[in-house]
């Protein structure tokens, strides 16, 4: 157990890097495919990447409908719907901005947990940061409004999905590979049912966008979910949630350096306020304050 605990921080950084650069891959995939096609391809190649892992480990898969129903709900909240919304959003906003929006996920998680003074302060700071990222004082065009709303909708679903998965799935008796495989398989089926009404099979498969979607699925989804569930199992859900602190950094660097996307001052400043809000909600800011002279020794 000690070896597992000492190894999880490196896996956390790797997960942040993978998920952070996923927004760049979504942007490239959007150049040739519809949002549902991008999301479906991501899910499909994620599942295919996990098949050999499940077979080699001889992982037990659930047989009861109740467990599969729970995987279906988790997949809807964490995969099929938000993956599609982010692909829609990135048709109108940069991958940098989409990654920063993803960093607001812990704020929406706070909406489904019991309120405390720290969490209330965190929500005020965090949603103040959301307004700064959004640039509410200058207004936005119609397309930009759609893009931002889609990204925020995705993070709102994450906010409900992560507590659900942690409560009903992550701490069950299934292996890490089985957890990731079942959730992605359920999401792939959901999008397969929608795909005929949202573009169907693409008429062409350009090399660049296709490579991006395959990588997004195999690495950004398949491998990433193995890492995510392993961190939850080894270090706990709280430690795993800190990936949100690092993810926007990788998304910003990738978008600016590799795609040449612009970065306005309000985006990183608002993102920092969001992170401060998350830290405040967890009591981290209060615990770092120096003791006063009246405090007990």
N, C-alpha and C positions, 0 to 999 in steps of 0.2 A: 504493500500500500504506500509506503514511503516513496518508493521509486516513482509510482504513478503521480503522487502529489507534487514531486519535484519537477516532473516533466510537463505539467499542464500549462505553465506560462508560455513556453515556447509554442505549444499548440495553439494557444490563444492568439499570439502574434501572427502565426501562420493563417489562422482562420480570418483574422481581420484583413490581412493582405489579400486573401482569396476573395472574400466578400466585397472588399473595397474596390478591387479591380473589376468586379462583375459588372459594375455600372458602365464602364468603358465598353465591355463586350456587348452589353445590351444596346448601347448606342450604335455600334457597328452592325449588329444584327438587324436593327431597325432600318438600315439602308436598303435592304432587299426583301424583308419579310414583314408581315403584319404583326401587331403585338401578340395576338393569340398564337401565331406560328412560332414566334420567338419563345414565348412561354412554354408551348407544347414541346418544342425541340429541346429546351432546357430540361424539362422534366424527363422526357424520353431518354436522352443521353445520360442523365443522372441515374435513372433506373438501370440502364444497360451497364453502366460502370460498376454498379453494386452487385450485379448478378454473380460474377465470379467470386466475390468476397463472401456472399451468402452461401454459395455452393462449397467453397473451400472450408468454411467454418462449420458447415452443416447446421446452419442456424435454424432454429425452430420458428416457424411462422404460425400466427394465430389461426384458428379454425372457426372460432365463434363469431357470429355476426355483430355482436355488441362491440367487440374490440375493433373490428374492421370499420364499424360506424364511427367510432372515436377517431380512427385514423383518417376517415373521410372528412370529419369536421376539422381536424388539425390541418389536413392538406388544403382545405378550402381557405382557412384563415392564414396559413403560413406559406402556401405555395401557389396554387393555381390562380387565385384571385389577385394577391399582391404582385406576383410575377407579371401578370398581364397588365396591371395598373402601372407598374414601373415602366414597362415597355411602351405603354400609351404616353406616360408622362415624358419620357425621353424623346418623344417625337416633337416636343415643344420646349423643353428646357435642357440644360447641359447635364452631362453625366456627373459633373462636380456637384451641381445643385441637388440632383437626385440622391447622391451619396450623403450629402449634408442632411437632407430630409430624413433619410434612413436613420440618422443619428438621433432623431427625436423619438424613436420607438420606446425607450424607457419611460418617457413622459406619459405615453398612452397606456403603458402597463400600470402606471400609478392610478389611472382612472378606475381600475377594476380591483384595487386592493383597499383595505380599510384606511381612512384618512388619519393622519397625525399632523402635528404642527410642522415637523420637518418636511413631510410630503406636501403640505399646503404651500410652504415657502418654495419648495422645489418646483411646483407647478406654476407659481407666479413667475419665477425667474425663467423657467423653461419656455413657457408660452410667450413671455416677452421676447425671448430669443427667436421664437418662431416668427413673430411679427417683424423682427429685424431682418431675418433671412428673407422673408417674403417681400421686404421693401414696401410695407403697407402705405407709407407716406407718399410714395411717388405713383402709386397705381400700377396696374399691369394690363397688357393687352389681352384680347380674348384667348389667343392660343397659349400664352404664358399662364393665364389663369387656369386653363384646362390642365396644363402640364403640372403645375404646382398642386392643384386639387387632386389629381390622380396619384401623385407621389405621397401626399398626406393621407389619402385614403388607404394606400398600401401600408403605411406605418401604423395607421389606426387598427387595421386588421392584425398586424403583428402584435400590437399592444394587447389584444384579446387572445391571440393565438398562443403566445409564449407561456402565459400562466396556465392555459388549458393543457398544452402539451406536457408541461412539467408536472401537473397534477395527475393527469390520467394516463400518460404514456411513458415519460422518461424514467420513472422510478419503478416500473413494472418488472416482470421477470424475463422479458425478451432481451436478446443480445443487442449490442449497439448497431451491428449491421442489419439485423432484422427490423429494428425501429426505423432506421433511415430508409430501408428498402420499402417497407409497408407504407410509410407516409408518402413517399414519392410515387409509388405505384398507384395509390389512391388518387393523387393529384393528376397523374398522367391520364388516368381513365376519365376524370372530370373534364379535362381539356380536350380529350379525344371526342367527347360528345358534343363539345362546343365548336370544334374546329371546322366541320362542314359548313357552319353558318358564319364563319369569320375568316374567310380566305381559302379554306380547303388546303389541298396540297399545293405548294408553290410551283409555279410554272418553270422556274429556273433556280439554280443553286450556285450563285457566284461564290468563288473560293473564299474571299475575305469574310463575308457575312456568315457563310456556312461554318468556317473554321471557328469563328467567334462563338456561334451557338453551340457547337460541339464542345468547345472548351468550357463554355458557361455551364453546360450540363454535366460533363464528366468531372470537372474539377470544382467549378463554382457551386455545384449542387451536390453531386454524389460524394466526392471527397470531403467537401465542407460539412455535410451533415454527419459524416462519421466523426469528424473532429468535434463538432458541436456537442453531440450526444456523449462523446468520450469525456469531454471537459465537465459536463453536467454530472456524469457518473463519478468522476474522480475528485472533483473539487467543489461541486455543488452549483446550484442554479445561480446564486448571487455572483460567484466568480465568473461563471460563463457569461453573464449579462454585461460584464465590463468590456466585452468586445466592442460595444457601442462607442466607447471612448476613442478607440483606435481606427475604426472603420472609415469615418469621414476623412481622416488624414490620408489614408491610402487612396480613397476615391478622388480626393482633390489633386494629389500629386499625379495620379495616372491621367486624369482628364486634362490637366494643364500641360504636362510634359509630353504626353503621347498624342493627344488630340488637338492641342493648341487652344483649348477652350478658355474663354475669359474668366477672370475671377474678380468680382466687385467687392469692395470693402465690407459691405453689410453681410455677405455670406459667411466668411470666417468669424466675424464678430458675433453674429447671431448664433452660429454654431457653438462658439465658446460659451455664450450665455446658456444655451441648452445644456451643455455639459456641466456647467456650474449648477444649474437647476437639478440635474440628476444627482450630482454629488450632495447638494443640500438635502434632497429628499431622502438620502441614505444616512443623513446625520454626519457626513464626513467633514463638512465645514465647521460644524459646532464642536466636534471632537478635536479639531486642530487648534481651536482657540486656546490661548494660554490661561492657566488657572489664575484666579484672583487671590488676593492675600487672605480672603475670608474662607477660602476653600479648605476642607479638612486635609491634613497632611497625610 
